[in-house]
Every structure is written in C-alpha cells, then in structure tokens.
C-alpha cells in the first residue's frame, strides 16, 4: 500500500494544468452504454475510479481502446447487463450504469455501490425516479434488479437536488418514449457537461445547468455518432485544491485548464479572507498575500460552497488569523480528517455538523492516515506547510480522484516522495 512522505514547509511556485473532472468523466463514460457506435474522448484522466468504470464497461462486453488520455468506447456489442459487486464495491458512481442499461435494454442488475465512507448517500431517489418512468425494481441479495418493457417519459421531481440521481434520470430519458422533465435537478457543472456530451451525440436537452431539465426521448436509430473527440471539463475540485495549496504555501501559482465560474463561490470566499487572486478566462493566478483572516462557510449544492472543497478549506483555516466556522450540510460524516489534522497541530472543535477552527502559527509533521478522497488532499496541503516530515498512509483514496497530484506538486516545489508499500 503506497504512502507519501512530505517534508515542509514548502513554497509552491509555477503553473499547473488540471486534469479533466473525475465527477464529470464517470457519468459521461457510463452514458456511452446508450450508443450503438464508438464514442471518442480526449484527455480522459488516469484515475483509479476511471479505471474501475472502464473495467466495468468491459465486463459488459463493451470494447474500450486506450492510448494515454485518448479513449474510444464502443458499446455496439454490449452483451451483459450485470454490474458485479467486485467492480462496484469501491466506487459510488458505478450505480450510474443503471439508467442507461434500462433505457437501451430494458433490464439491469447492478450491485449496491460503495465508495468513500463520508455518510449515507442512498440510491432510493434514483430508483424512485426510474419507477416513475415505468421501471420495476427489486433489491435482492445486494443487487438492484430492474426491468421494463420500455421506459416512458415522465415528470420526475426530486426531494433534494441529487447529482447522481439527476445524471441517472437524464441518461435513462435519452431512449425513453416521450419527454422527461426533471424538477429540482442538480445544477452542478458536471450535470451541464453530461448534457453537452449527450447533445454532441444528437440528444435533445433543454435547461441543463438549471433546476428544470427537459430531455426529449429518441429512438436508438436517431442517434448519430460524432466524428470529433469529446473533452470533459476541467476538474473544479482539483483546481480549488491547487489554488488553496498556493495560498497556504505563500507562493505564486497559476492554475490553468478550468472555468473559473465553476469556482465562483470558492474564489469569492478566499478573496474575502484576504487572498490575492487574479481570475482569467481559463485560469486562476494566486499571488503573494498577507496572512489571511478567518471566515464562516456552509457547504451547499452548486452554486453554493462545494462540500468537496470543505476539507481543503479547513486546512487553510488552520493557519489563518482568528477563528473560522465550517458547517457541513451535505454529508453527515465528512469531518473524518479532523483528528488527523489535530495530530499536526490544528485546533479544531467539532459540534454536530459544525467545526470551529482556531488559527495557529504553524503546523508540525506527523504520521497521518487518509480517510476519504478529499480528506487526503487536505492532509497533503497541511503537510506541505508543516514543519518537519509528514507520513501520509492509505493514499489509494487520493489516487481515486487526483491524477498524479504528488508529481504536479513536486514540479511546483513540493518535497514529496511516494513510497511503494
């Protein structure tokens, strides 16, 4: 099992290009199930979760051809509508094959998924939406078993704007009879990118990026292959991680390959704290700043402050002047990084779904353990500016969602060594 040895404090300087977004890549790859022809991609990130979903597609008879970041997915001869537990258990997003399988084949057997242990993320909302479209669903021996004669367009209203459920219903609606309207849809940029990908293959969608999305069902024969390769949007969470890393280190870092509008709330919060940030069309430049001051944040669905940046922001708050308060409203168990950060000298007090952070002068290196994907990134940020060496264990969490982050940080001036376990 790999671990990272990080020696600090380090000042980061230079430019870094972020990878395509994991949270957009996974549903888009799942969506290839819908198309009876090859679909080409460019810039697919080399991530553990991406590798898992490609293996899952291959297990269904889908042909996957890879050449670095260039990937061709051909579902023409898909012959197995079963998503096995051994592939699904490590990744929550694997449930996203359910909607497209039902839409194209009228049957699906998908293991209940796994992933980071950051709290309950029930799939009930996915299943209720599919049932509204005519699916018959049973949970049996740990598998979701679904079937239908033909999915029908429907008005699907979510009790809360679930990203995964929005994606699953969008994909299911592509080959459904009639029109599907999703009310209270999630508005994250990854939803918008999925819509743009589907539209690039001939699907008719309106309202992506708003709380009301309309998908016009089509026949399989009406879908048309696109000769151009599709590039997934830049990863806003990776971008935020590098932006915060630059600020914490006191250096100057230019983060490229993103749409800054996807991080508007994060950038506004950092600026309010005193960060010196320049925003361009497709980059964010961190410049030298004075010591920042504390603030208060509350995680919310997009366009609010993203829960996936909460841990990294808490790392920054640990070394600013004054106190900060973080309230987590999305997941009930997303403070698992706090005990590890306290080991490094952070002063954090938890009360329910809120954390009070008292800024300290500096952190100290210590042995720590990753508990989930974003917590892993937060521990690296702390380690980069801590005095002494930090040993970070269980970095497989990190590899699920950050492409070569240790190499990228090293090029910026970080002192990081990956030790093979």
BATOR-621061 format. One record per residue (C-alpha): residue in three letters; x, y, z. Coordinates in steps of 0.05 Angstrom, whole numbers, plus 32768, in hexadecimal, padded with zeros to 4 digits. Example, Ala and Ser with C-alpha at 12.3 -4.5 7.8 and 13.67 -1.06 7.14 Angstrom:
{type: ala	x: 80F6	y: 7FA6	z: 809C}
{type: ser	x: 8111	y: 7FEB	z: 808F}
***
This chain:
{type: unk	x: 8000	y: 8000	z: 8000}
{type: unk	x: 8020	y: 8042	z: 7FEA}
{type: unk	x: 802E	y: 807B	z: 8019}
{type: unk	x: 8047	y: 80C2	z: 8011}
{type: unk	x: 8081	y: 80E2	z: 8036}
{type: unk	x: 807A	y: 812E	z: 8035}
{type: unk	x: 80AF	y: 815C	z: 8051}
{type: unk	x: 809C	y: 81A4	z: 8060}
{type: unk	x: 8095	y: 81DD	z: 8061}
{type: unk	x: 8095	y: 81E6	z: 8016}
{type: unk	x: 8085	y: 8223	z: 7FEC}
{type: unk	x: 8062	y: 8212	z: 7FAB}
{type: unk	x: 806F	y: 823A	z: 7F6B}
{type: unk	x: 8061	y: 822F	z: 7F22}
{type: unk	x: 8028	y: 8218	z: 7EF6}
{type: unk	x: 7FFE	y: 81D9	z: 7EF9}
{type: unk	x: 7FCA	y: 81BF	z: 7EC8}
{type: unk	x: 7F91	y: 819A	z: 7EE8}
{type: unk	x: 7F74	y: 8159	z: 7ECC}
{type: unk	x: 7F2F	y: 814C	z: 7EB2}
{type: unk	x: 7EFB	y: 8146	z: 7EE9}
{type: unk	x: 7EF2	y: 8102	z: 7F0A}
{type: unk	x: 7EAB	y: 8112	z: 7F1D}
{type: unk	x: 7E9A	y: 8123	z: 7ED5}
{type: unk	x: 7EC2	y: 80EB	z: 7EB5}
{type: unk	x: 7EA0	y: 80B2	z: 7EDA}
{type: unk	x: 7E57	y: 80C1	z: 7EC5}
{type: unk	x: 7E6D	y: 80D2	z: 7E7E}
{type: unk	x: 7E90	y: 808F	z: 7E77}
{type: unk	x: 7E52	y: 806D	z: 7E94}
{type: unk	x: 7E28	y: 8091	z: 7E5F}
{type: unk	x: 7E4E	y: 806E	z: 7E27}
{type: unk	x: 7E22	y: 8031	z: 7E35}
{type: unk	x: 7DEA	y: 8056	z: 7E12}
{type: unk	x: 7E0D	y: 805A	z: 7DCE}
{type: unk	x: 7E12	y: 8021	z: 7D9B}
{type: unk	x: 7E52	y: 803E	z: 7D7E}
{type: unk	x: 7E99	y: 8052	z: 7D94}
{type: unk	x: 7EA1	y: 8092	z: 7DBD}
{type: unk	x: 7EE4	y: 80B5	z: 7DBF}
{type: unk	x: 7F02	y: 80DC	z: 7DF9}
{type: unk	x: 7F41	y: 8105	z: 7E03}
{type: unk	x: 7F62	y: 8116	z: 7E45}
{type: unk	x: 7F42	y: 80E0	z: 7E70}
{type: unk	x: 7F66	y: 80E3	z: 7EB3}
{type: unk	x: 7F90	y: 80A8	z: 7ECD}
{type: unk	x: 7F6A	y: 809D	z: 7F0E}
{type: unk	x: 7F58	y: 805F	z: 7F35}
{type: unk	x: 7F0D	y: 806D	z: 7F31}
{type: unk	x: 7F12	y: 8078	z: 7EE5}
{type: unk	x: 7F37	y: 8036	z: 7EDE}
{type: unk	x: 7F01	y: 8014	z: 7F07}
{type: unk	x: 7EC7	y: 802D	z: 7EDD}
{type: unk	x: 7EEC	y: 801A	z: 7E9D}
{type: unk	x: 7EF6	y: 7FD3	z: 7EB8}
{type: unk	x: 7EAC	y: 7FD2	z: 7ECA}
{type: unk	x: 7E9A	y: 7FE5	z: 7E83}
{type: unk	x: 7EC9	y: 7FB0	z: 7E67}
{type: unk	x: 7EA9	y: 7F7B	z: 7E94}
{type: unk	x: 7E68	y: 7F89	z: 7E6F}
{type: unk	x: 7E87	y: 7F7B	z: 7E2B}
{type: unk	x: 7E96	y: 7FC3	z: 7E1A}
{type: unk	x: 7ED7	y: 7FCD	z: 7DF3}
{type: unk	x: 7F06	y: 8001	z: 7E12}
{type: unk	x: 7F44	y: 8019	z: 7DED}
{type: unk	x: 7F76	y: 8045	z: 7E13}
{type: unk	x: 7FB2	y: 806C	z: 7DFC}
{type: unk	x: 7FC7	y: 8098	z: 7E37}
{type: unk	x: 7F8D	y: 80C9	z: 7E3F}
{type: unk	x: 7F6D	y: 80B7	z: 7DFD}
{type: unk	x: 7F36	y: 8085	z: 7E08}
{type: unk	x: 7F03	y: 8065	z: 7DD9}
{type: unk	x: 7EC7	y: 8042	z: 7DF7}
{type: unk	x: 7E9D	y: 8016	z: 7DC9}
{type: unk	x: 7E5D	y: 7FFA	z: 7DE7}
{type: unk	x: 7E44	y: 7FDD	z: 7DA5}
{type: unk	x: 7E4A	y: 7F96	z: 7DBE}
{type: unk	x: 7E38	y: 7F9D	z: 7E07}
{type: unk	x: 7E20	y: 7F58	z: 7E1C}
{type: unk	x: 7E1D	y: 7F59	z: 7E68}
{type: unk	x: 7DF0	y: 7F87	z: 7E91}
{type: unk	x: 7E0E	y: 7F72	z: 7ED4}
{type: unk	x: 7E3B	y: 7F9F	z: 7EFF}
{type: unk	x: 7E60	y: 7F71	z: 7F2F}
{type: unk	x: 7E6D	y: 7F81	z: 7F78}
{type: unk	x: 7EB8	y: 7F76	z: 7F71}
{type: unk	x: 7EBC	y: 7FB1	z: 7F42}
{type: unk	x: 7E86	y: 7FDC	z: 7F60}
{type: unk	x: 7E9A	y: 7FD7	z: 7FAA}
{type: unk	x: 7ED1	y: 800C	z: 7FA7}
{type: unk	x: 7EAC	y: 8043	z: 7F81}
{type: unk	x: 7E6A	y: 8065	z: 7F8D}
{type: unk	x: 7E63	y: 807E	z: 7F46}
{type: unk	x: 7E5C	y: 8037	z: 7F2B}
{type: unk	x: 7E11	y: 803B	z: 7F39}
{type: unk	x: 7E0F	y: 806B	z: 7EFD}
{type: unk	x: 7E0E	y: 8030	z: 7ECD}
{type: unk	x: 7DC8	y: 8020	z: 7EE5}
{type: unk	x: 7DA3	y: 8056	z: 7EBE}
{type: unk	x: 7DC4	y: 804B	z: 7E7A}
{type: unk	x: 7DBF	y: 7FFF	z: 7E7F}
{type: unk	x: 7D74	y: 8002	z: 7E8D}
{type: unk	x: 7D6A	y: 8035	z: 7E56}
{type: unk	x: 7D8D	y: 800D	z: 7E20}
{type: unk	x: 7D80	y: 7FC5	z: 7E35}
{type: unk	x: 7D44	y: 7FC7	z: 7E65}
{type: unk	x: 7D6A	y: 7F9F	z: 7E99}
{type: unk	x: 7DA3	y: 7FAB	z: 7ECA}
{type: unk	x: 7DC3	y: 7F89	z: 7F06}
{type: unk	x: 7DF0	y: 7FB9	z: 7F2D}
{type: unk	x: 7E11	y: 7FAC	z: 7F70}
{type: unk	x: 7E03	y: 7FDF	z: 7FA6}
{type: unk	x: 7E40	y: 800C	z: 7FA3}
{type: unk	x: 7E78	y: 801F	z: 7FD1}
{type: unk	x: 7EAA	y: 8059	z: 7FD3}
{type: unk	x: 7EC1	y: 808A	z: 8008}
{type: unk	x: 7EA4	y: 8080	z: 804E}
{type: unk	x: 7E8E	y: 80C8	z: 8056}
{type: unk	x: 7E46	y: 80BA	z: 8067}
{type: unk	x: 7E06	y: 809F	z: 804B}
{type: unk	x: 7DFB	y: 80AB	z: 8001}
{type: unk	x: 7DBD	y: 8081	z: 7FF4}
{type: unk	x: 7DAB	y: 806B	z: 7FAE}
{type: unk	x: 7D61	y: 806D	z: 7FBF}
{type: unk	x: 7D58	y: 80AF	z: 7F9A}
{type: unk	x: 7D76	y: 808F	z: 7F5A}
{type: unk	x: 7D47	y: 8053	z: 7F5F}
{type: unk	x: 7D08	y: 807D	z: 7F6D}
{type: unk	x: 7D16	y: 80A6	z: 7F2F}
{type: unk	x: 7D1F	y: 8069	z: 7F03}
{type: unk	x: 7CDF	y: 804A	z: 7F1F}
{type: unk	x: 7CBB	y: 808A	z: 7F0C}
{type: unk	x: 7CD3	y: 807B	z: 7EC5}
{type: unk	x: 7CB6	y: 8035	z: 7EC6}
{type: unk	x: 7CEF	y: 800A	z: 7EE2}
{type: unk	x: 7CE0	y: 7FD0	z: 7F11}
{type: unk	x: 7D17	y: 7FCC	z: 7F46}
{type: unk	x: 7D28	y: 7F9B	z: 7F7D}
{type: unk	x: 7D63	y: 7F98	z: 7FAD}
{type: unk	x: 7D7A	y: 7F50	z: 7FB2}
{type: unk	x: 7DBB	y: 7F34	z: 7FD0}
{type: unk	x: 7DDD	y: 7F77	z: 7FCE}
{type: unk	x: 7DCB	y: 7F86	z: 7F85}
{type: unk	x: 7D9B	y: 7FB7	z: 7F65}
{type: unk	x: 7D73	y: 7F8E	z: 7F34}
{type: unk	x: 7D4C	y: 7FB8	z: 7F03}
{type: unk	x: 7D23	y: 7FAA	z: 7EC5}
{type: unk	x: 7CF0	y: 7FCD	z: 7E98}
{type: unk	x: 7CCD	y: 7FC2	z: 7E55}
{type: unk	x: 7CE1	y: 8009	z: 7E41}
{type: unk	x: 7CF0	y: 8046	z: 7E6B}
{type: unk	x: 7CBD	y: 807D	z: 7E64}
{type: unk	x: 7CC9	y: 80C7	z: 7E69}
{type: unk	x: 7CB1	y: 80E5	z: 7EAB}
{type: unk	x: 7CB6	y: 8120	z: 7EDA}
{type: unk	x: 7CE8	y: 810C	z: 7F0F}
{type: unk	x: 7CEB	y: 813A	z: 7F4B}
{type: unk	x: 7D25	y: 8130	z: 7F7C}
{type: unk	x: 7D1D	y: 813E	z: 7FC7}
{type: unk	x: 7D63	y: 815C	z: 7FC4}
{type: unk	x: 7D92	y: 816B	z: 7F8A}
{type: unk	x: 7DB9	y: 812A	z: 7F87}
{type: unk	x: 7DF2	y: 812C	z: 7F54}
{type: unk	x: 7DF4	y: 80E0	z: 7F48}
{type: unk	x: 7DA9	y: 80D9	z: 7F43}
{type: unk	x: 7DA5	y: 8113	z: 7F12}
{type: unk	x: 7DDA	y: 80F2	z: 7EE7}
{type: unk	x: 7DB9	y: 80AD	z: 7EEA}
{type: unk	x: 7D74	y: 80C8	z: 7ED6}
{type: unk	x: 7D93	y: 80F3	z: 7E9E}
{type: unk	x: 7DB3	y: 80B6	z: 7E80}
{type: unk	x: 7D76	y: 808B	z: 7E88}
{type: unk	x: 7D4C	y: 80C0	z: 7E66}
{type: unk	x: 7D76	y: 80BF	z: 7E26}
{type: unk	x: 7D56	y: 8080	z: 7E0A}
{type: unk	x: 7D13	y: 8086	z: 7E2F}
{type: unk	x: 7CD2	y: 8090	z: 7E09}
{type: unk	x: 7CBD	y: 80D9	z: 7E0D}
{type: unk	x: 7CD8	y: 8113	z: 7E35}
{type: unk	x: 7CF5	y: 8111	z: 7E7C}
{type: unk	x: 7CF8	y: 814E	z: 7EA9}
{type: unk	x: 7D24	y: 814E	z: 7EE6}
{type: unk	x: 7D0E	y: 817F	z: 7F1C}
{type: unk	x: 7D3C	y: 8196	z: 7F54}
{type: unk	x: 7D76	y: 817B	z: 7F2B}
{type: unk	x: 7DBE	y: 8183	z: 7F42}
{type: unk	x: 7DE1	y: 81BE	z: 7F20}
{type: unk	x: 7E2A	y: 81AA	z: 7F28}
{type: unk	x: 7E58	y: 81B7	z: 7EEC}
{type: unk	x: 7E60	y: 816B	z: 7EE5}
{type: unk	x: 7E16	y: 8166	z: 7ED6}
{type: unk	x: 7E1D	y: 819B	z: 7EA0}
{type: unk	x: 7E59	y: 8176	z: 7E82}
{type: unk	x: 7E32	y: 8134	z: 7E80}
{type: unk	x: 7DFB	y: 8159	z: 7E5A}
{type: unk	x: 7E2D	y: 8176	z: 7E29}
{type: unk	x: 7E4A	y: 8132	z: 7E1D}
{type: unk	x: 7E06	y: 8113	z: 7E10}
{type: unk	x: 7DF4	y: 814D	z: 7DE2}
{type: unk	x: 7E35	y: 8142	z: 7DBC}
{type: unk	x: 7E1A	y: 80FD	z: 7DAA}
{type: unk	x: 7DD7	y: 8118	z: 7D91}
{type: unk	x: 7DAD	y: 8119	z: 7DD1}
{type: unk	x: 7D7C	y: 8153	z: 7DDB}
{type: unk	x: 7D82	y: 8172	z: 7E20}
{type: unk	x: 7D6B	y: 81B5	z: 7E3C}
{type: unk	x: 7D78	y: 81D7	z: 7E7F}
{type: unk	x: 7DBA	y: 81B5	z: 7E93}
{type: unk	x: 7DDA	y: 81DF	z: 7EC9}
{type: unk	x: 7D96	y: 81F3	z: 7EE5}
{type: unk	x: 7D68	y: 81D1	z: 7F16}
{type: unk	x: 7D39	y: 81BB	z: 7EDD}
{type: unk	x: 7D56	y: 818E	z: 7EA7}
{type: unk	x: 7D2E	y: 8174	z: 7E6C}
{type: unk	x: 7D45	y: 8137	z: 7E44}
{type: unk	x: 7D22	y: 8123	z: 7E04}
{type: unk	x: 7D24	y: 80D8	z: 7DFC}
{type: unk	x: 7D3E	y: 80BC	z: 7DBB}
{type: unk	x: 7D42	y: 807A	z: 7D96}
{type: unk	x: 7D85	y: 8058	z: 7D94}
{type: unk	x: 7D87	y: 805F	z: 7D48}
{type: unk	x: 7D81	y: 80AB	z: 7D4F}
{type: unk	x: 7DC2	y: 80B2	z: 7D76}
{type: unk	x: 7DFC	y: 80C7	z: 7D4A}
{type: unk	x: 7E47	y: 80BB	z: 7D58}
{type: unk	x: 7E72	y: 80F9	z: 7D60}
{type: unk	x: 7EB4	y: 80F3	z: 7D3A}
{type: unk	x: 7ED5	y: 8124	z: 7D6B}
{type: unk	x: 7EF4	y: 810E	z: 7DAD}
{type: unk	x: 7ED1	y: 8129	z: 7DEB}
{type: unk	x: 7EFA	y: 814B	z: 7E22}
{type: unk	x: 7EDD	y: 814C	z: 7E68}
{type: unk	x: 7EDE	y: 818D	z: 7E8F}
{type: unk	x: 7F18	y: 819E	z: 7EBD}
{type: unk	x: 7F14	y: 8185	z: 7F05}
{type: unk	x: 7EFC	y: 81BF	z: 7F30}
{type: unk	x: 7F0C	y: 8198	z: 7F70}
{type: unk	x: 7F53	y: 818A	z: 7F5B}
{type: unk	x: 7F59	y: 81D3	z: 7F46}
{type: unk	x: 7F40	y: 81EB	z: 7F8B}
{type: unk	x: 7F72	y: 81BC	z: 7FAC}
{type: unk	x: 7FAD	y: 81DB	z: 7F87}
{type: unk	x: 7F93	y: 8222	z: 7F91}
{type: unk	x: 7F90	y: 8216	z: 7FDD}
{type: unk	x: 7FD4	y: 81F3	z: 7FDC}
{type: unk	x: 7FF3	y: 8231	z: 7FBB}
{type: unk	x: 7FD3	y: 825F	z: 7FEE}
{type: unk	x: 7FE8	y: 8234	z: 802A}
{type: unk	x: 8030	y: 822F	z: 8011}
{type: unk	x: 8038	y: 827A	z: 8008}
{type: unk	x: 804E	y: 8272	z: 7FC0}
{type: unk	x: 8033	y: 8285	z: 7F7B}
{type: unk	x: 800F	y: 824E	z: 7F55}
{type: unk	x: 7FE9	y: 8253	z: 7F13}
{type: unk	x: 7FB3	y: 821E	z: 7F0D}
{type: unk	x: 7F9D	y: 8213	z: 7EC4}
{type: unk	x: 7F6A	y: 81E9	z: 7E9F}
{type: unk	x: 7F2C	y: 81FB	z: 7EC6}
{type: unk	x: 7EEE	y: 8226	z: 7EC0}
{type: unk	x: 7EF5	y: 8257	z: 7EFB}
{type: unk	x: 7EA9	y: 8260	z: 7EFC}
{type: unk	x: 7EA6	y: 8219	z: 7F17}
{type: unk	x: 7ECB	y: 8231	z: 7F55}
{type: unk	x: 7EAB	y: 8275	z: 7F5D}
{type: unk	x: 7E95	y: 826B	z: 7FA5}
{type: unk	x: 7ED9	y: 824E	z: 7FB9}
{type: unk	x: 7EFF	y: 8287	z: 7F99}
{type: unk	x: 7ED2	y: 82BB	z: 7FBA}
{type: unk	x: 7EDC	y: 829A	z: 7FFE}
{type: unk	x: 7F28	y: 8298	z: 7FF6}
{type: unk	x: 7F29	y: 82E1	z: 7FDF}
{type: unk	x: 7EFF	y: 82F5	z: 801C}
{type: unk	x: 7F33	y: 82D2	z: 8048}
{type: unk	x: 7F69	y: 82FE	z: 8029}
{type: unk	x: 7F85	y: 82D3	z: 7FF1}
{type: unk	x: 7FA4	y: 82F7	z: 7FB6}
{type: unk	x: 7F84	y: 82D5	z: 7F79}
{type: unk	x: 7F82	y: 82E6	z: 7F30}
{type: unk	x: 7F4B	y: 82C5	z: 7F07}
{type: unk	x: 7F51	y: 82BB	z: 7EBB}
{type: unk	x: 7F26	y: 8299	z: 7E87}
{type: unk	x: 7F42	y: 8254	z: 7E94}
{type: unk	x: 7F73	y: 825D	z: 7ECE}
{type: unk	x: 7F79	y: 8275	z: 7F16}
{type: unk	x: 7FBA	y: 8295	z: 7F2C}
{type: unk	x: 7FCC	y: 8294	z: 7F76}
{type: unk	x: 7FFB	y: 82CD	z: 7F8A}
{type: unk	x: 8020	y: 82DB	z: 7FCA}
{type: unk	x: 7FF1	y: 82F1	z: 8002}
{type: unk	x: 7FF5	y: 8308	z: 8049}
{type: unk	x: 7FDE	y: 82D7	z: 807F}
{type: unk	x: 7F95	y: 82C8	z: 8073}
{type: unk	x: 7F5D	y: 82D0	z: 80A6}
{type: unk	x: 7F28	y: 829F	z: 80BB}
{type: unk	x: 7EE2	y: 829A	z: 809E}
{type: unk	x: 7EA2	y: 8271	z: 80A0}
{type: unk	x: 7E8B	y: 8241	z: 806B}
{type: unk	x: 7E51	y: 8211	z: 8061}
{type: unk	x: 7E52	y: 81DA	z: 802D}
{type: unk	x: 7E18	y: 81DB	z: 7FFD}
{type: unk	x: 7E05	y: 81BF	z: 7FB8}
{type: unk	x: 7E20	y: 81E6	z: 7F7D}
{type: unk	x: 7E26	y: 8221	z: 7F77}
{type: unk	x: 7E34	y: 8222	z: 7FC2}
{type: unk	x: 7E75	y: 820E	z: 7FE3}
{type: unk	x: 7E86	y: 81C7	z: 7FCD}
{type: unk	x: 7E8B	y: 8190	z: 8001}
{type: unk	x: 7EC5	y: 8173	z: 7FDA}
{type: unk	x: 7EEF	y: 81B1	z: 7FEC}
{type: unk	x: 7EDC	y: 81B3	z: 8035}
{type: unk	x: 7F17	y: 818A	z: 804F}
{type: unk	x: 7F4A	y: 81B2	z: 8026}
{type: unk	x: 7F2C	y: 81F3	z: 803F}
{type: unk	x: 7F31	y: 81DA	z: 8086}
{type: unk	x: 7F7B	y: 81CD	z: 807B}
{type: unk	x: 7F83	y: 8216	z: 8067}
{type: unk	x: 7F59	y: 822F	z: 80A1}
{type: unk	x: 7F89	y: 820A	z: 80D0}
{type: unk	x: 7FC0	y: 823D	z: 80C2}
{type: unk	x: 7F9B	y: 827F	z: 80B9}
{type: unk	x: 7F91	y: 82B7	z: 80EC}
{type: unk	x: 7F54	y: 82AF	z: 8119}
{type: unk	x: 7F1C	y: 827C	z: 811B}
{type: unk	x: 7EF4	y: 825B	z: 80E4}
{type: unk	x: 7EB5	y: 8232	z: 80E3}
{type: unk	x: 7EA4	y: 81FB	z: 80B1}
{type: unk	x: 7E5E	y: 81DE	z: 80AD}
{type: unk	x: 7E55	y: 819F	z: 8084}
{type: unk	x: 7E0E	y: 8197	z: 806A}
{type: unk	x: 7E18	y: 8162	z: 8033}
{type: unk	x: 7E37	y: 8125	z: 8055}
{type: unk	x: 7E31	y: 8115	z: 809F}
{type: unk	x: 7E75	y: 80F3	z: 80A7}
{type: unk	x: 7EA4	y: 8120	z: 8081}
{type: unk	x: 7ED1	y: 8137	z: 80BA}
{type: unk	x: 7EFA	y: 80F8	z: 80BE}
{type: unk	x: 7F38	y: 811F	z: 80AB}
{type: unk	x: 7F33	y: 814A	z: 80EA}
{type: unk	x: 7F56	y: 8119	z: 811B}
{type: unk	x: 7F90	y: 8112	z: 80E9}
{type: unk	x: 7F97	y: 815D	z: 80E1}
{type: unk	x: 7F96	y: 8165	z: 812D}
{type: unk	x: 7FD2	y: 8135	z: 812F}
{type: unk	x: 7FF7	y: 8169	z: 8105}
{type: unk	x: 7FE6	y: 81A2	z: 8134}
{type: unk	x: 7FA4	y: 81BC	z: 811A}
{type: unk	x: 7F74	y: 81D6	z: 814F}
{type: unk	x: 7F2F	y: 81BD	z: 813B}
{type: unk	x: 7EF1	y: 81B2	z: 8165}
{type: unk	x: 7EB6	y: 818B	z: 814A}
{type: unk	x: 7E6E	y: 8195	z: 815E}
{type: unk	x: 7E3A	y: 8170	z: 8135}
{type: unk	x: 7E42	y: 8182	z: 80EC}
{type: unk	x: 7E6E	y: 81BF	z: 80FB}
{type: unk	x: 7EB8	y: 81C8	z: 8108}
{type: unk	x: 7EDA	y: 8203	z: 812C}
{type: unk	x: 7F21	y: 820D	z: 8113}
{type: unk	x: 7F52	y: 8239	z: 813A}
{type: unk	x: 7F8B	y: 8250	z: 810E}
{type: unk	x: 7FD1	y: 823E	z: 8125}
{type: unk	x: 8016	y: 8258	z: 8112}
{type: unk	x: 802E	y: 8217	z: 80F3}
{type: unk	x: 8021	y: 81CC	z: 80ED}
{type: unk	x: 8051	y: 8193	z: 80FC}
{type: unk	x: 805F	y: 8154	z: 80D4}
{type: unk	x: 8040	y: 8114	z: 80EF}
{type: unk	x: 802A	y: 80CF	z: 80D8}
{type: unk	x: 7FE3	y: 80D4	z: 80BE}
{type: unk	x: 7FB1	y: 80A8	z: 8099}
{type: unk	x: 7F82	y: 80B8	z: 805F}
{type: unk	x: 7F39	y: 80AA	z: 806C}
{type: unk	x: 7F19	y: 80C0	z: 802B}
{type: unk	x: 7F2A	y: 80E2	z: 7FE9}
{type: unk	x: 7F25	y: 812B	z: 7FFC}
{type: unk	x: 7F40	y: 8121	z: 8042}
{type: unk	x: 7F7E	y: 8105	z: 8020}
{type: unk	x: 7F88	y: 8146	z: 7FFA}
{type: unk	x: 7F80	y: 816E	z: 8039}
{type: unk	x: 7FB6	y: 8146	z: 805D}
{type: unk	x: 7FE6	y: 8152	z: 8023}
{type: unk	x: 7FD9	y: 819D	z: 8028}
{type: unk	x: 7FE7	y: 819C	z: 8072}
{type: unk	x: 8026	y: 8173	z: 8068}
{type: unk	x: 8042	y: 81A2	z: 8034}
{type: unk	x: 8044	y: 81DC	z: 8065}
{type: unk	x: 8051	y: 81B5	z: 80A5}
{type: unk	x: 8096	y: 81B6	z: 80C6}
{type: unk	x: 80B8	y: 8172	z: 80BE}
{type: unk	x: 80A3	y: 8133	z: 809B}
{type: unk	x: 805C	y: 8118	z: 8095}
{type: unk	x: 804F	y: 80D0	z: 8084}
{type: unk	x: 800B	y: 80C9	z: 8061}
{type: unk	x: 7FF0	y: 8082	z: 805E}
{type: unk	x: 7FB6	y: 8064	z: 8035}
{type: unk	x: 7FC1	y: 8092	z: 7FFA}
{type: unk	x: 7F98	y: 8064	z: 7FCE}
{type: unk	x: 7F5E	y: 8092	z: 7FE1}
{type: unk	x: 7F85	y: 80CB	z: 7FC1}
{type: unk	x: 7F92	y: 80A4	z: 7F82}
{type: unk	x: 7F48	y: 809A	z: 7F77}
{type: unk	x: 7F3E	y: 80E3	z: 7F65}
{type: unk	x: 7F80	y: 8109	z: 7F5B}
{type: unk	x: 7FAB	y: 80F9	z: 7F1E}
{type: unk	x: 7FF5	y: 80F8	z: 7F32}
{type: unk	x: 7FEB	y: 812E	z: 7F67}
{type: unk	x: 802E	y: 811D	z: 7F88}
{type: unk	x: 8052	y: 8127	z: 7F46}
{type: unk	x: 802D	y: 8168	z: 7F38}
{type: unk	x: 803D	y: 8184	z: 7F7D}
{type: unk	x: 8086	y: 816F	z: 7F77}
{type: unk	x: 808D	y: 8197	z: 7F37}
{type: unk	x: 8072	y: 81D4	z: 7F5D}
{type: unk	x: 80A7	y: 81CB	z: 7F93}
{type: unk	x: 8087	y: 819A	z: 7FC3}
{type: unk	x: 80B4	y: 8167	z: 7FE4}
{type: unk	x: 808C	y: 8127	z: 7FDC}
{type: unk	x: 80A4	y: 80DF	z: 7FD7}
{type: unk	x: 8075	y: 80A5	z: 7FC6}
{type: unk	x: 808A	y: 8066	z: 7FE9}
{type: unk	x: 8070	y: 8025	z: 7FCD}
{type: unk	x: 8051	y: 7FF8	z: 8001}
***
